Amino acid sequence: MVAISEAMTTALQAYRLGNLVQAEWLCCQVLDQRPHYVPALHLLGAIALQTGRLQSAIAHYQTVITLDPTHAEAHGNLAVALQDCGNWDEAAQHFQRSLALKPNHAPTHFNAGNLALRQKCYEQAISHYQQAIALNPNYPRAYNNLGNALREQRKLEEAIVQYRQAIALAPSDPQAHNNLGNALQAQGQFEAAIAYYQNALALQPSNADVQFNIGNAFRLTEQFEAAIDHYQQALRLQPNWAAAHNNLALCLQEDKQFEAAIAHYQQAIELEPENAEAHNSLGVALYEWNDLQGAIAQCQRAIALKPQFAEAHLNLSLALLAAGDFQQGFVEYEWRWDAQDLQRRSLPGSVWDGSALNGRSLLLYTEQGFGDAIQFIRYVARLAERDAEPARSTAQNHIVVECPKELLCLFATIPGIAELIPQGSPLPEFDVHLPLMSLPYVLNESLATIPKQVPYVSVSEACRAHSDASNAITTPLAAPSADRLLKVGIVWASVPLPHLKQRSSYRHRTASLTAFMQGLRSPNVELYSLQVGTHAADIAQFGFQPCLYDLSPQLQDFADTAAAIDQLDLVISVDTAVAHLAGALGKPVWVVLPFAADWRWLLHREDSPWYPTMRLFRQTAPGDWEGVMVKVRQALRERGNEHSS
């Protein structure tokens, strides 16, 4: 016969030392003699709970409570087991009963806080954690979970304080380091977040969550190589993690590894077929891989799963437009206001729907980039004469255009604009209004109906006479024989649009000046830089001053740039506003495009339906500027020979 008190003492010691098999055997020996012995039943419940046998734990705790309804710990532990089984309401009742019996029990407050946190009852969770800490100030897990509840309420500074206290009490707890990293990342303190993630990984390298989180931090700071490495480690630890496949694909896509990115998006979708975000991301990758039909199908699938998914609608529009389906593409393009960091204008009057103006005044306002404004301002001439009454054939509709100050002098040369208003100035009265890039939508434009007549902007005589840039070009670099040289203006770098969510595309549209110069330097060519902004300094940085004249000091607005282009024989540019300007002026312009070109350049074409004098040079592999510049160099050699003959 076993001595019950001695057996229970030994069982408790074995339990505390982690020898659960021995502890369980001893409890069973005790219960053979006293089947209703509460301490043995309670300890069996604890052993079952610790080993994941939840139903067994529940049964033992319920037996204890039947025998002793005032057993506070049994109510609390039963609540934990019920919570882990998903029986949250019943768990909450037993937490309440436990705390009613023993209100100053810190572990029960901690566990009740965990349940409230899972139920998203954050104030209740915070209260329980605070009571647990008040009862036991050296309770690191309570500080950590209090931080989690505060972080869910976006109280990040308060959460950070709690995480730091948890780390001070338990510096070897990887979870506290990870959670502090999450809070710092949510504040945009990425470097500090990465440091704490690295602490967590030093303590627990096999933690897939931390590998994923540090991957996110590296991705958001555009350190894609490091992000790829950590996402891959997360997937080695947890292969069927859809979010990790998706985020790895995002980084591979940024790194121009499109085939690998597509494969990981597809794996994410296999794991979560109803994940609209993954279908949308796959659509973007397929678009950038020039698989437009695949992109369209994936975006449509995303929209079917999530009909108000604005970014999927926008991405669908870009694929449709690139495929030449302008009518449906511009319908979908109206979703840009919800998908990008663009603000709808709150203006008096109604949005113009494309109906007859009949002399009404229409306010058109520019949006997004300078190139977009130059491209779409072509429609003004059509609108000015549109719907004029037969009896008043000379009547024009009153078109008011609001634009950035950099475009004012240029747009002043466009017939049909009655008033030009700089952005930020008071607006005149008008009847209806429309953003400029919605014109193709309301006009039901197709590829065949694009206004193709150029030039539709020009250089005023005053600007031509007084432009420093124009005068610089008419005073050749290599006189007296320079009049026989081919005068070429170049732009090698795009400029990001800070108000758009998708800012990374500018990197793909930016070449190095070195790559440009290797393709363009020739004894028959005189080169002028039309580059403005920070990249204008590349000329001095890379030592190209002797063979590339920097016009940027003379280019104060687009009228100045137009005057300079007017004196050139050819413009060679990446996809930027200068390319649109040269095309709108009707000047010869060659545009060097990335592999994944913007929708407006369509696919597999060397010409542009928007600009008759434009020629397109496309990368044949992502990021291969050297390859495309070989083609430009050959074409320039042929053009130079024609010019000098």
N, C-alpha and C positions, 0 to 999 in steps of 0.2 A: 504494500500500500504506500502511495506517495504522500509525503507530508505536504499538504496543500500550500501552506504559507511559504515553505522553503521552495517548493516547485514554482510558485508564482514569482518569488524573488529572482530565481534563476532564469525564468522565462523573460522577465523584464530586462535583466542584464543582457541576455542573448539578443533581445530585440534592439536594444540601444547600440549594441556592437555590430548589428547588421546580420546576425546569425538567425535569420527568420525561420529556417526549417526547424532548428532546435526549439525556438520559442513556440512555434505552432505545435510541435509534438508534445511539449510539456503542458500547453493549454489543454490539449485533447486528453492527456492523462488526468488532469484535474477534473475535467468535465465528465470523464467516465465515473468519477466518484461523486461529483456534485454537479449534475446537469444544468442547474440554474445558477451557477456561480458567476456573478456579474463581472468581476475583474477578468476572468478568463475569457468570457464571451466578448467583452470590450476589446481585449488585446487581440483576439482573433479577428475582430472587425478591422482593427488597425493594420494587422498583417495583410489581410485580404485587400484593403484599400491601397497599401503600399505596393502590392504585387499586381495591381490592376484587375483584380477579381471583384468588380464593382457590385454585382448582384449578391455575391457571398457577403461582402462587407455590409451591404444594406440589410440583409437578413439578420446578421449578427447584431447590428446596432438596433434594429427594430425589436429584437428579442430583449436586449438590455432595457430598452425604454418600456417595454411591456412589464418587465420585472421591476423597473425603477423609473417611473415617469419623471422624476426630478433629477435624473442623471444629465447634468448640463453638457458634459463633454460628449456623451453619446448623441445628444441632439445636434451638437455642432459638427461632429464627425459624420453623422448620417447626412447632414446637409451637404457636406463636401462630396460624399459619394453620389447623392442625388444630383448635385450640380454637374458632376462629371458625366452622368448619364443623360443630361439634358432636361431633367425634371426641375426646372428652375423655380417654378412657383412653390412646389412642395419643399424645395431646399430653403427658400426664403422663410417659410413658416417655421422650419426647425431652427434656423439661425435666430429668429425672433424668440423662440421658446428658450433656446440655450442662453441668450443674453438676458432674458427675463430672470432666469435662474441664477446666472453668474455674470452680472453686467461688467465686471472688471477683468474679464478674461481677454487679454490682448490677442492671442491667436484666433479666437472666434471673431473678433472685430476685423482682423486681417482677412480671414476667409470670407466673411460677409461682404467686405469691400471688394474682394475678387468677383463675387457673384454680381454685385451691383455694377461693377465695371463691365462685365460681359453683357449685362442687360442694358448697357449704355445709360445707366442712371448715375451720372457722373457726380452730382452733388452728394448723393447718398454714399457713393464709394469714397469720396474725399472725407466725409464725416467719419466713416468707419476707420479709414487709415489714420486719420488724425487722432482718434481715440486710442487706437492700437499704439501709436507713438507716445501719446501722453502716458499710457500705462507702462510702456517699455521704450524709453528713449534710445536704446541701443538695438533697434530692430531694423536692420538694413533693408530687408525685403519690403517692409512697410513703406520706407522712404522711397524705394524704387517704384513701387506700384502707385503710391501717391503721385509721383512724378508722371506716371503713365496716364492717370486720370486727369491731371492738370493739362497734360499735352493734348489730350482729346478735346479739351475745352479751348485749345489754342492759347493757353496761358503759359507760354513757353519760358518766360523768365522764371516764373515760379517753379515750373517743372525742372528747370536746370538746377535750381537751388536744391531740390530734393534729390536729384540724381547725384549731385556732388556729395551730399551728405551720405548717401548710400555707399558711394565709393570710398569715402573717408572711413566708414565703419567696416566695409568689406572690400578692400582694394583688389582682391583676386576674383571678384564676381564679374564674369564677362558680360552678363546681361545688363548690369548697370552701366558699364562702359558703352555698350551698344546703344542703350536707350538715350544716354547723354549725347552720343553721336547723332541719333535721330533728331533730337530736339535742336541741336546746333545746326544740322542740315536744314531743318524746317525754317530756321532763321536766316538761311543763306550763308552761314559761317562754315563754308565747306572745308577749308583747311583744318580748322579745329575739329570738325566732325570726323575727318579722315584720321586724325591723330587718335581719337578715342576708338574708332573702329579698329585701328591697328593694335591698340591696347587689348581690345577684346579678342582679336585673332591671335595675339601672342599668348593669351590665356587659354584659348580654345580654338585652334586652327580649323577644326572640323565643323564649325558652326556655319551652316549654310545660310542662315538669315543674315549673319554679319557679312559674309562674302557678298551677298546680294546687296546689302545696304551700302557697303563701301564701293561696290560697282556703280550704284546709283550716284554716289557723290563724285566719283571720277567722271561719269558720263555727263553730269550737269556742269562740270568744269571743263568739259571738252577734252579730257585726258582719255581718249578712247582706247588706246592700247592697254592702259592699266585697267580700265573698266572691263574690257573684253576678257582679260586674264581672270578677274575676280568672278565675273558671271560664269565663266567656264568652270571655275572651281566650285561655285555653288551648284552647278548642274552635275558635276562629278559626284557631289554629295547627295544631291536630290534630283535625279534625272528627269522626273516627270513634273517639273515645275514650269507651268505655262508662262508665268510672269518673267521668270529668268530667261526662258527662250526668247520671249518678246523683247526684253531689254537688251539682251545680247545682240539680237537682230538689229535693233536701232543703232547700236555702236558699229556693227559690221557695215551697215548701210552708210553711216557717216564716213567710214574708212574706205568706202567705194568697193567693198567686198560684197557685191550685190547678190551673187549666186548663193553664198553662204548665208547672207541675211534672209533671203527668200526661204531657204531650207529651214531656218530656225522659226520664222513666222509660221511656216506650215506645220512644224511640230507643235507650236503653241496652239494652233487651231485644232490639230488632232486631239490635243488634251482638253481643250475647251472650245468645242465647235460653235457654241453660242456667244463667243466673245467678240462683240462688235468691234472693239478697239483693235484686236489682233487682225481681223479682216481688213480694217481700214489701213493699218500699218503695212500689211502685205500689199494692199493696193498701191500705196505710195512707193514701195520698193519695186513693184512691177512697172510702175510708171517710170521710175528712174532707170530701169533696165530696158526701157523702150518697148515693153510689152503692154501696149495700150489696151488691148481687148481684155487681157488678164486683169489689168488695173480696174477697168470699168466693172468687170464682173465682181471683183472683191469689194469695191466700194458700194455697189448695189446690194451685195449681201449684208454689208455692215448696216446699210440704211434699212433693209428689211428687218433686221434684228432690233434696230434702234432708230425709228423713223425720224426723230428730231436731232439726229447726230449731225451737228452742223459741220464739223470738220470732214466727215465722210462725204457730205453733199459738196463741199468745196473741192475736195480731192477728186470726186467724180466729175465735177465741172472741168477741172484742169485736164483730165484724161480725155473727156469728150472734145474739148476745144483743140487739144493737140492732135486728135484724130480727125479734125476738120468738121465735126458736128457742132457748128456754131450756134444753131438755134436752140438745141437742148442744152448745150454747154453753158450758154449765157443765162438760161433759166436757172440752172443750178448755181451759177456764179453769184447769184443774189444772196446766197447763204454766207458770203464772205463776212458780212457784218456781225454774224454770230460766231464765226469760226476764227476770226483774227482779232487782234487788239485794235480794231477800228471802232470808232464811236459814231453811231447814227446821229446825224445833225437834227437838232430840234429847231425846226424853222416854221415860220407862219405859212399858211397856205397849204396846198396839197402837193403830193408827189406827182410829177407828170407821168401819165400812163401811156404816152405815145399818141394820144388822140390829137386831132387837128388843133393847132395853136390859134389860127385865125387872128393873128395880130397880138395875141397875149404875150406878156413878158415871161421869159423862162430864165431862171437862174441855174447855171451849171457850175458846180464846184469840183475842183480837182481832189484827188485822193491818192494815197500811196506814193509812188515815186515820181520823179521828174519825167522819166521815160514814159511812164503810163500816161501822164498828162499830154506829152507831145504826141504820142501815138493816137490818142482818142480825140484830141482837139480837132482832127480832120472833119468831124461830123458837123461842125458849126456851119460851114458853108451850105451844107445840105439843109440844115434846120432853118437857116435864115430865109431861104426861099420856099420852104416847105409849106404847102397848103395855102399859098397866096391866092386870094380870090381872083377869078378871071377878070372881073371888072376893074380890079385894082392891081394890075400885073406888076406894078413897080413897088407895091407894098411889101415890106419885109417884117418878119416876126422879130420881136425885140429880144435879143439874146444878151444876157448878162453873164460874165464869166468871173468867178473868183478863183485866184491862183496864187501860188507863192510869189514873193517879190522877185525872185530870180528869173521868173518866166514873164514878167509884165512887159518888158520892152520887146521881147520876141513875139508874144501873142498880140501885141499892138499892131503887127503887120498883117494880121489875118482878117480878110474881108468877112463881114457878117457879124462881128462882135460889136454890139452897141455900147457896152460899158465893160471896163476891166476894173476889178476890185482886188486889191492886195489882201491876202489872208490876214484876218485880225482887224480889218477896218469895218466900219459900219456898212451895212448892206442897204442898197436902195430898195424901193418897193418893187415887188414882183408878184406875178400871179401863181406860177407853179415853179417847182424846183426839182432837180435831179442830180445825183452824183455823176460825174463825167463817164465813169466806166460802166454805168448802167444803160448808156445810150444804145449799144448793140442789142440789149435785151428788149427795150421798149420799142425799138425800130424793127425787131424780128429779123436781125441781120443773118445772112448766110455767107459762106465762103465766097460765093459768086457776086455778092452785092457790096463787098467792101469798097469804099471810095478809094480809088487807086491813083487819082490825079496828084502829081507832085510837080513843082513845089506847092505846099499849102502854107508854109511860113517863108519869110524872106528876110533879107538884111536891109534895113532902112538906109537911105543915103547918109543920114546924119551919123548913124552908127558906123557905117563903112568908112566915113571920112575921119572919125575921131577915135576909132578903135585902136588901142595900142597893140593888141594882138594882131590885127590885120596889118598894121604898119610893120610889125616885126617880121612878118612873112614876106612882105613886098621888099624888104631889105635883106636879100639872101645871105645865107651863112657863107657861101663859097663863091662870091662874086669874083670875076665877071661872068663865069660860065654857068652860074647857077640857074639861069633862065632855061637851060636845057635839061636840068635835073627834074626828076619826078618829086614833087613836093607832097609828102605823106604825113598826115597827122595820126598819132597813135594814142590809144587808151588801153592799158593792160589790166586795170583793177576796177572791180565793181565796188560799190559802197553799200553796206548793210542798211536795211530799213529798220530802225530801232523800234517802231511801233507794231511790227509784225511778230507773230508767234514763231513763225518758221524763218529764222534769221540765217540758218546755216547755208542756204543756197548761194549766198554771195561768195562764200569761199570757193564753191565749185565753179563760179563764173570769173574768178580772179586768177590770172596767170602771173608768172614772175616776169619782171622786166628783163631779166637775163634771157629767158626763153624767147621773149619778143624780139630782143635785139639780135639774137643769133639767127632768127629767121628773116630779119628785115634789113640788116646792114648791107649796103651795096654801094658801089661807086656811082651808080646812076640815080641814087635816091637821096633826097634830103629829108631828114626826119624832124618832126616837130611834136612835142608832147602836149596833148590836150588834157592830160591827167590833172585832176585837182584833188584836194584833200590830202590826207596823210601820205598816200602813196606817191605824191609828187616828189617827196624827199628821196625816193628810191634812185632818182637820177644821180644825185650827188653821192649817195651812199655807195652805189656800185660803180661810180666813176665814169658815167656815160656823158658828162657835160660836153666833151669835145665833138661828139657826133649826134647829139640829141638836144635840140633847142627847147628849153623849158618855157612854155607860154603861160604857166599857171599864174604868175604875178599879174598878168594882164587880163585874166579871165574872171571878171567880177560877177557876171551873170550869163545867161544863155544867149543873149544878144551878142555879147562879146565873143562867145564861142562860135556862134553862127558867122560872125564877121571873119573870124579866123578860118573856119571851114571854107568860106566863100573864096579864099585865096589859095586853097589847096587843090591838088589834083585828085587826091584819094584820101579817105579816112579808113584806118584799120583799127577795129575796136573789139573788145570783149562785149558781152551783152550788158550795155549800160546806156544811160540817157544820151550820150554823145552819138551812139549808133542810131538811135531814133531821130536825133536832130539832123544828122547828115542825110538820112533817108527822107525826112520831111522837107529838107532843102532841095532834094532832087540831085544831090551830089553822089558820085560813086563812093560806095561804102562797103567794106568787107567786114563781116562780123564773125569773130572766132567763138564758136560755141562749145560748151562742155558736152560730154557724152549724153547727159540727161539735160537736154535743153528746155527752156521755158516753153509753155504751150503755144505762144504766139508764133514760134518758128516752125510749128508743125513737125513732121517727121520725114526723114529721108529726102529732103529737098535742099537744093542749092540756091533757090530763089525764094523771095518772100512775096506773098500776096499783098502785104501791106506797103511795101516800098519797091517800086520797079527798078531802082538803081542799086539795089542791095544784092550782094552775093554772100552766101553762107558757107563757112568752113567748119565742119563738125569733127569733134574727136571721134575716133573709132574705138577707143578704149577709155574707161574712166580715168581722168587725171592726166591723160597723155597730151600735154601741151606741145611737147617737142615734136611729136608726130604730126599734129595738125599744122604746126608752123613750117614744117617741111613743105607742105602743100601751098601754104601762103607764099613762101619764098620762091617756089617755082612760078606761081602765078604772077608775083611781083616782078620777077626777072623778065617774063614775057611782056608785062605791061610797061616796064622800063625801056625795053628794046623798042616797043612801038612808039613810046613818047620821044625817044632821042632820035628816031629815024626821020 
